[in-house]
Amino acid sequence: MAKKAIHRIKTNFNPSLSKGQFLEEIRQTDCFLYVFNFNGMWCYSNVNRRLLRSLSRELFDGLFIFYWFCWFFIRFTRTNHFPIPFLNGWLTDFVFVPIIIHCSSIMGSYVFNNGRAHGYPLYQIWIISFFTSLLFEWIMPQYTTYNTGDIADVAAYFAGGLFYFCFHQSFYIKKNHQLIQDRNNNQKFTL
């Protein structure tokens, strides 16, 4: 099995290397931990670098940055005692579920889907919204004074989930497919 793995690695990366040259190259790079995937072999440090770069490229799109800006803006206005009346009540609740779903979608795409976009069906988004509502609007108000059990907040969680499903998820999947096509086109020219 190890011979097959070495043969596969050798043919994927540099077929002109002999087995001894290949092993010597591994020793010289000081990379003894390797991650095997369907595309070949990476050094452990390259995995971390590629994973973080890919995650940041996928995660920080315009809408996700907008969600965080809204959340921090409302928190800033609350702590400085000049809350914005309509937005103060529901904007943070509206963007909270899309933040959770987008982060889990990005992580799921890399853990389970080999970097391809992972979208949620609407019923799973409703389940996430339901459990978020249950936690922050029913359980947490019993233990904290910060959380309030408000039905309008529950509606904001579900509206945020619906917004993510209708607009952000399709944007993310379309952008991800375009990135994969660009990457495949670049690989065709570099081989």
C-alpha positions as CSV (number, residue, x, y, z in Angstrom):
1,M,0.0,0.0,0.0
2,A,2.8,2.4,0.8
3,K,4.5,1.6,-2.6
4,K,1.2,2.5,-4.3
5,A,0.9,5.7,-2.4
6,I,4.5,6.7,-3.3
7,H,4.0,5.7,-6.9
8,R,0.8,7.9,-7.0
9,I,2.5,10.8,-5.4
10,K,5.5,10.5,-7.7
11,T,3.4,10.4,-10.8
12,N,1.2,13.3,-9.7
13,F,4.1,15.7,-8.9
14,N,7.3,14.9,-10.7
15,P,7.5,11.6,-12.6
16,S,11.1,12.1,-13.5
17,L,12.2,11.5,-9.9
18,S,13.3,8.1,-8.8
19,K,12.1,6.7,-5.5
20,G,15.4,7.6,-3.7
21,Q,15.4,11.2,-5.1
22,F,11.8,11.6,-4.1
23,L,12.5,10.5,-0.6
24,E,15.6,12.7,-0.4
25,E,13.5,15.7,-1.5
26,I,11.0,14.9,1.3
27,R,13.8,14.8,3.9
28,Q,15.3,18.1,2.6
29,T,12.0,20.0,2.9
30,D,11.6,19.0,6.6
31,C,8.0,18.1,6.0
32,F,7.4,14.8,7.6
33,L,3.7,15.2,8.2
34,Y,1.7,14.9,5.0
35,V,-2.0,15.1,4.3
36,F,-3.3,12.9,1.5
37,N,-6.3,14.0,-0.4
38,F,-7.7,13.1,-3.8
39,N,-5.5,15.6,-5.6
40,G,-2.2,14.3,-4.2
41,M,0.1,15.2,-1.3
42,W,0.7,18.5,0.6
43,C,3.2,19.4,3.2
44,Y,1.5,20.1,6.5
45,S,2.6,23.7,6.5
46,N,1.2,24.1,3.0
47,V,-2.1,22.7,4.1
48,N,-2.4,25.3,6.8
49,R,-1.4,28.1,4.5
50,R,-3.7,27.0,1.6
51,L,-6.6,26.3,4.0
52,L,-6.4,29.7,5.7
53,R,-5.9,31.5,2.4
54,S,-8.9,29.6,0.8
55,L,-11.1,30.1,3.9
56,S,-10.4,33.8,4.0
57,R,-11.0,34.2,0.3
58,E,-14.3,32.3,0.5
59,L,-15.4,33.6,3.9
60,F,-14.9,37.3,3.5
61,D,-17.2,38.2,0.7
62,G,-19.1,41.5,0.6
63,L,-22.2,40.3,2.3
64,F,-20.4,38.6,5.1
65,I,-18.4,41.7,5.8
66,F,-21.7,43.7,5.7
67,Y,-23.2,41.4,8.3
68,W,-20.2,41.9,10.6
69,F,-20.2,45.7,10.0
70,C,-23.9,45.9,10.9
71,W,-23.4,43.8,14.0
72,F,-20.4,45.8,15.3
73,F,-22.1,49.1,14.4
74,I,-25.2,48.3,16.4
75,R,-23.1,47.0,19.3
76,F,-21.0,50.3,19.2
77,T,-24.2,52.4,19.3
78,R,-25.5,50.4,22.2
79,T,-22.4,50.7,24.3
80,N,-22.1,54.4,23.6
81,H,-25.7,55.0,24.7
82,F,-27.1,56.3,21.4
83,P,-29.0,53.3,19.9
84,I,-30.7,53.6,16.6
85,P,-34.4,52.9,17.4
86,F,-35.5,50.4,14.7
87,L,-32.2,48.9,13.9
88,N,-31.1,48.4,17.5
89,G,-33.9,46.0,18.1
90,W,-33.6,43.6,15.2
91,L,-30.6,44.1,12.9
92,T,-28.2,42.1,15.0
93,D,-30.7,39.3,15.2
94,F,-31.3,39.5,11.4
95,V,-27.6,39.1,10.6
96,F,-26.8,36.6,13.3
97,V,-28.2,33.5,11.5
98,P,-26.6,34.3,8.2
99,I,-23.2,34.7,9.9
100,I,-23.6,31.2,11.5
101,I,-24.9,29.6,8.3
102,H,-22.2,31.1,6.1
103,C,-19.4,30.1,8.5
104,S,-20.7,26.6,8.7
105,S,-21.2,26.4,5.0
106,I,-17.7,27.4,4.3
107,M,-16.2,25.0,6.8
108,G,-18.5,22.2,5.6
109,S,-17.4,22.8,2.0
110,Y,-13.8,22.2,3.0
111,V,-14.3,19.4,5.4
112,F,-16.9,17.3,3.5
113,N,-17.0,18.6,0.0
114,N,-13.3,19.0,-1.0
115,G,-13.6,22.8,-1.4
116,R,-16.7,22.9,-3.5
117,A,-19.6,25.1,-2.4
118,H,-21.9,23.6,0.1
119,G,-25.4,25.0,0.3
120,Y,-28.2,24.3,2.8
121,P,-31.7,23.4,1.9
122,L,-34.3,25.8,3.3
123,Y,-35.6,23.3,5.9
124,Q,-32.0,23.1,7.5
125,I,-31.8,26.9,7.6
126,W,-35.2,26.9,9.4
127,I,-33.8,24.3,11.9
128,I,-30.8,26.5,12.6
129,S,-33.1,29.5,13.0
130,F,-35.3,27.5,15.3
131,F,-32.5,26.4,17.6
132,T,-31.0,29.9,17.6
133,S,-34.4,31.3,18.6
134,L,-34.8,28.6,21.2
135,L,-31.4,29.3,22.8
136,F,-31.4,33.1,22.7
137,E,-35.1,33.8,23.1
138,W,-36.3,31.1,25.5
139,I,-33.4,29.5,27.4
140,M,-30.9,32.4,27.8
141,P,-33.4,35.0,29.1
142,Q,-34.0,32.7,32.1
143,Y,-30.2,33.0,33.0
144,T,-29.2,36.4,31.8
145,T,-30.5,39.9,31.9
146,Y,-29.0,40.7,28.5
147,N,-31.2,38.4,26.5
148,T,-34.9,39.1,26.1
149,G,-37.6,36.6,25.0
150,D,-39.1,38.7,22.2
151,I,-41.1,37.2,19.3
152,A,-39.9,40.0,17.0
153,D,-36.3,38.7,17.5
154,V,-37.5,35.2,16.5
155,A,-39.0,36.7,13.3
156,A,-35.7,38.4,12.7
157,Y,-33.8,35.2,13.0
158,F,-36.0,33.5,10.5
159,A,-36.0,36.5,8.2
160,G,-32.2,36.5,8.2
161,G,-32.2,32.8,7.4
162,L,-34.5,33.3,4.5
163,F,-32.4,36.2,3.3
164,Y,-29.3,34.0,3.3
165,F,-31.1,31.2,1.5
166,C,-32.5,33.5,-1.2
167,F,-29.6,35.9,-1.8
168,H,-26.3,35.1,-0.1
169,Q,-26.2,31.3,-0.6
170,S,-26.8,31.6,-4.4
171,F,-24.1,34.3,-4.6
172,Y,-21.6,32.2,-2.7
173,I,-22.2,29.1,-4.8
174,K,-22.0,31.0,-8.0
175,K,-18.7,32.7,-6.9
176,N,-17.3,29.4,-5.7
177,H,-18.0,27.7,-9.0
178,Q,-16.4,30.5,-10.9
179,L,-13.3,30.2,-8.7
180,I,-13.1,26.5,-9.3
181,Q,-13.4,27.0,-13.1
182,D,-10.7,29.7,-13.0
183,R,-8.4,27.4,-10.9
184,N,-9.0,24.5,-13.4
185,N,-8.2,26.8,-16.3
186,N,-5.0,27.9,-14.7
187,Q,-4.0,24.3,-14.0
188,K,-4.5,23.4,-17.6
189,F,-2.0,26.1,-18.7
190,T,0.6,25.3,-16.1
191,L,0.9,21.6,-16.9
